[in-house]
């Protein structure tokens, strides 16, 4: 599994690409389970391991947070939306 795109791994199938897709899919009342139920059929997500790695990348980068069990998109510090 590749985190970054390469000559052999298109961006949409890298963990970075999956993470970008997940950010786009997060709704206003999304839980980890409800998001997984919606995105599990996407070819680029495929497995729960890839899904979990992409969420980990988003949490580590401060792009998403969790409030009372609900996933929220966050703005990076100092940047306005």
C-alpha positions, 0 to 999 in steps of 0.5 A: 500500500502506497501513501503517495502516488508514484509511477505505478500508483495513481493518486486516487489509489494512494492513501493520500488520494483516498484521504482526499476522497474521504474529506469530500464525502464527510457529511454534517452528521457523519460517524466513522461507521456511517462514512465507511458504509457509504465509501466501502464500495468505492474502488479506491477505498476497497478495504477497511485498512485503507480507509483507516489509514486515510482517516489516520492521515487526516487526523494527523494532519489536523484536517478532521476531528471528532466531536461527540462521535461525529466527524468534522472537517477542520481548517488548518491553523491560520487558513480561512475557508 
